Amino acid sequence: MSPVGQAAVTVRPAAADHSDLVRRVRAGELGPDPRTQKIAVAFTTSQAVRHEGRSGGYRNEVLSLRLGSAVGSCAVEPGALPAAAIDDCVGADIAALLDHPLAPVRVAALDAYLMHAMPHTPANGAQPWQLPAGDSLTKSRARARGVAGLLPVAPGRTVLVVGVVNSLLEALRARGLVCVPCDLKGGRTEWGEPIRTDALAELDRCDAVLASGMTLGNGTFEPLRAHCARHAKPLVMFAQTGSAVLPRLLGAGVSAVCAEPYPFFWLDGGPGVVHRYTGDGGYALSAQGGTR
């Protein structure tokens, strides 16, 4: 029985890795036959931001696919997504989109399917983390505190941060952690530190990894997951991309996830919520399946 006041957690065998998760979706093991699930709406969201008091800014572009009431998303490099990709998605079924030549389409389709089949609810392992109303920096810092709190490492330890978000670096430093920032774009952090561009080259000197869901779309997630699984290092994911995908890999190299489905915090000034997954309550299973 579940503890009083807590929802029962749905127990499903964990996928061994990303490809195994896709295989299970194709086989209909995690929900309805993906050949019967068609995308009704496809759209992109573009954003440019420079927070008050910050010296630099950045741009985001996200592909989103709607399946029923669920929206799955994958971030892309601004301008990189062909316009025809949206037309490819509308009216197509999930099974077909999982074979699409573009990785962002495949990731968004998988995310939409899993969001539809296993939404972010306590029964599926999600723990809500409230974001206050406020400007974009206020909400960014609130989210960062929720993400940083998932890292099970002591002050003084070194964390590889893949996908540089200055609010996250700020929150990690507040915990006394040493950050190694890494992003394919390179450059420097708000504090002038160089940003590495090869995350895999930095893994051996780090005690834990904090990575963006964007790694799903650019092909760098699986090497990170495999390294952390092999060396028993914590891997915490913060995910707008693949927010419904990454919780299904808890216990298979992923330690915890802060999942943020569309609409993202930067789209609205009102209160919001992200969903934290830690594997508590028997949700995180071994890569071979079975209960913990």
C-alpha positions in Angstrom: 0.0 0.0 0.0 1.1 3.6 -0.6 1.8 5.9 2.3 -1.2 7.9 3.5 -1.7 11.0 1.4 0.6 9.8 -1.4 -0.5 8.6 -4.9 0.4 5.1 -5.8 3.4 5.0 -8.2 3.1 3.1 -11.4 5.9 0.6 -11.6 7.2 -0.3 -15.1 10.4 -1.9 -16.1 13.1 0.7 -16.8 14.5 1.0 -20.3 18.2 0.0 -20.5 19.0 3.1 -22.7 17.4 5.5 -25.2 17.3 3.0 -28.0 15.6 0.4 -25.8 13.0 3.0 -24.8 12.2 3.7 -28.4 11.9 -0.1 -29.0 9.4 -0.4 -26.2 7.4 2.5 -27.5 7.3 0.9 -31.0 6.2 -2.4 -29.5 3.3 -0.7 -27.6 4.7 -1.7 -24.2 4.3 1.7 -22.6 1.0 2.8 -24.1 -1.2 2.7 -27.2 0.1 1.4 -30.6 2.2 4.4 -31.9 0.9 3.7 -35.4 -2.6 4.8 -34.2 -1.4 8.0 -32.6 -1.3 11.0 -35.0 0.1 14.5 -34.5 -2.6 17.1 -34.8 -0.4 20.3 -34.5 3.3 21.1 -35.0 4.8 24.4 -34.2 8.0 26.2 -33.3 8.7 28.7 -30.5 11.6 31.2 -30.9 12.9 33.3 -28.0 15.6 35.8 -27.4 16.4 36.9 -23.9 18.8 39.1 -21.9 18.0 39.1 -18.2 18.2 42.4 -16.3 21.7 42.7 -14.7 23.2 40.1 -17.0 25.9 41.1 -19.5 24.9 38.5 -22.2 21.9 36.9 -23.7 20.9 33.9 -25.8 18.3 32.6 -28.2 16.2 29.5 -28.1 14.2 27.7 -30.8 12.0 24.7 -29.9 10.0 22.3 -32.1 6.8 21.1 -30.4 4.3 18.4 -31.5 0.8 18.0 -30.0 -0.7 14.6 -29.5 -4.1 14.9 -27.8 -3.7 17.1 -24.8 0.1 16.4 -24.6 2.9 18.5 -26.1 6.3 17.0 -26.8 9.3 19.2 -27.5 12.9 19.3 -28.7 15.1 22.4 -28.8 17.1 23.1 -31.9 19.8 25.5 -32.9 18.1 28.7 -34.1 17.5 28.6 -37.8 18.6 25.0 -38.1 15.2 23.3 -38.5 13.9 23.2 -42.1 10.5 24.7 -42.6 9.3 21.5 -44.2 9.9 19.6 -41.0 6.7 21.0 -39.5 4.7 19.9 -42.6 6.2 16.4 -42.3 4.8 16.1 -38.7 1.2 17.3 -39.1 -1.1 14.3 -39.6 1.8 11.8 -39.3 1.7 9.0 -36.8 4.2 8.6 -34.0 5.6 5.3 -35.4 6.5 7.1 -38.7 8.0 10.1 -37.0 10.3 7.8 -34.9 11.9 7.0 -38.3 12.2 10.6 -39.4 15.6 11.6 -40.7 15.8 14.6 -38.4 16.8 13.9 -34.8 14.7 16.8 -33.3 11.6 15.4 -35.0 12.3 11.9 -33.6 12.8 13.3 -30.1 9.8 15.6 -30.1 7.6 12.7 -31.3 8.9 10.3 -28.6 8.3 13.1 -26.0 4.8 13.7 -27.2 3.9 10.0 -27.1 5.3 9.5 -23.6 3.7 12.7 -22.3 0.4 11.3 -23.7 0.9 7.8 -22.3 2.6 8.8 -19.0 2.0 12.4 -18.1 3.8 14.2 -15.3 1.6 13.1 -12.3 2.5 11.7 -8.9 1.2 8.3 -10.1 4.0 8.3 -12.7 6.7 9.4 -10.2 6.5 13.2 -10.6 7.0 15.5 -7.6 5.8 19.1 -8.3 8.2 22.0 -7.7 6.3 25.3 -7.7 7.7 28.4 -9.5 6.5 31.8 -8.3 5.1 34.5 -10.5 7.7 37.1 -11.6 10.0 38.2 -14.3 12.0 35.7 -16.3 15.1 36.0 -14.0 13.0 35.3 -10.9 11.5 32.3 -12.4 14.8 31.1 -13.9 16.5 31.3 -10.4 13.5 29.4 -8.8 13.8 26.6 -11.4 17.6 26.5 -10.9 17.2 25.9 -7.1 14.9 23.0 -7.9 17.4 21.5 -10.3 20.5 22.1 -8.1 18.8 20.5 -5.2 18.6 17.2 -7.0 22.4 16.7 -7.1 23.4 14.2 -4.4 27.0 15.5 -4.0 28.7 17.3 -1.1 30.2 20.8 -1.2 33.6 20.9 -2.8 32.8 18.3 -5.4 33.1 19.0 -9.1 30.0 19.0 -11.4 30.2 18.9 -15.2 27.4 21.2 -16.4 26.4 20.4 -20.0 24.2 23.2 -21.4 25.2 26.4 -19.8 22.5 28.3 -17.9 23.9 31.0 -15.7 21.1 30.7 -13.1 22.1 27.0 -12.7 25.8 27.9 -12.3 24.8 30.4 -9.7 22.6 27.9 -7.7 25.4 25.3 -7.8 27.9 27.7 -6.5 25.5 28.6 -3.7 25.8 24.9 -2.7 29.6 25.1 -2.6 30.0 23.0 -5.8 32.8 23.5 -8.3 31.4 23.9 -11.9 32.9 22.9 -15.2 30.7 24.6 -17.7 30.3 23.0 -21.2 28.3 24.0 -24.2 28.8 23.3 -27.9 28.6 27.1 -28.5 31.6 27.8 -26.3 32.3 31.3 -25.1 32.4 32.4 -21.5 30.0 32.4 -18.5 28.6 35.5 -16.9 31.6 35.4 -14.6 34.2 35.2 -17.4 35.0 31.5 -17.1 35.8 29.7 -20.4 33.0 27.3 -21.5 34.4 24.0 -22.7 32.9 22.5 -25.9 33.8 18.8 -25.5 31.8 17.4 -22.6 33.1 13.9 -23.0 36.7 15.1 -22.5 35.8 16.5 -19.1 34.0 13.5 -17.6 36.8 11.8 -15.9 37.6 14.8 -13.7 34.1 15.4 -12.5 32.2 13.8 -9.7 28.7 14.3 -11.1 27.0 15.5 -14.3 24.2 18.0 -14.7 23.0 18.0 -18.3 20.3 19.6 -20.5 17.7 17.6 -22.3 19.1 19.2 -25.5 21.7 16.4 -25.4 18.9 14.1 -26.7 18.6 16.2 -29.8 22.3 16.6 -30.6 23.4 13.1 -30.0 25.5 13.6 -26.9 23.1 12.1 -24.3 23.9 8.4 -24.6 27.7 8.8 -24.1 27.0 10.8 -20.9 24.5 8.3 -19.7 26.7 5.3 -20.4 29.7 6.9 -18.6 27.7 7.8 -15.5 26.1 4.3 -15.4 29.5 2.6 -15.8 31.2 4.7 -13.1 28.2 5.1 -10.8 28.3 8.9 -11.0 25.1 11.0 -10.5 23.6 12.2 -13.7 20.8 14.8 -13.2 18.9 16.1 -16.2 17.1 19.4 -16.6 14.7 18.9 -19.4 12.5 21.1 -21.6 13.6 18.9 -24.5 12.4 15.3 -23.8 10.8 16.1 -20.4 8.7 13.0 -20.6 11.5 10.9 -22.1 14.2 11.2 -19.5 12.2 10.1 -16.4 11.8 6.7 -18.2 15.6 6.2 -17.9 15.8 6.6 -14.1 17.8 3.8 -12.8 19.6 3.2 -16.1 22.3 5.9 -15.7 19.9 8.8 -14.9 19.8 9.7 -11.2 17.1 12.4 -11.2 15.2 14.6 -13.6 13.7 18.1 -13.4 11.1 17.9 -16.2 9.6 21.1 -17.7 7.0 20.5 -20.4 5.6 23.1 -22.7 4.7 26.0 -22.0 8.1 26.8 -20.5 8.8 29.2 -17.6 10.0 31.9 -20.0 6.7 32.1 -21.8 4.6 33.4 -18.9 5.0 35.6 -15.9 2.5 33.8 -13.7 3.1 31.0 -11.3 4.2 27.7 -12.8 5.5 24.2 -11.9 8.2 21.9 -12.9 8.2 18.2 -12.1 11.1 16.5 -10.2 11.8 12.8 -10.5 14.1 11.1 -8.1 13.2 7.5 -8.3 11.7 7.4 -4.9 8.7 5.2 -4.1 9.9 2.3 -6.3 9.7 4.2 -9.5 13.3 3.8 -10.5 14.0 0.3 -11.5 17.1 -1.6 -12.6 18.0 -1.6 -16.3 17.1 -5.3 -16.3 13.5 -4.6 -15.0 11.8 -5.5 -11.8 11.3 -3.6 -8.6 14.0 -1.8 -6.7 
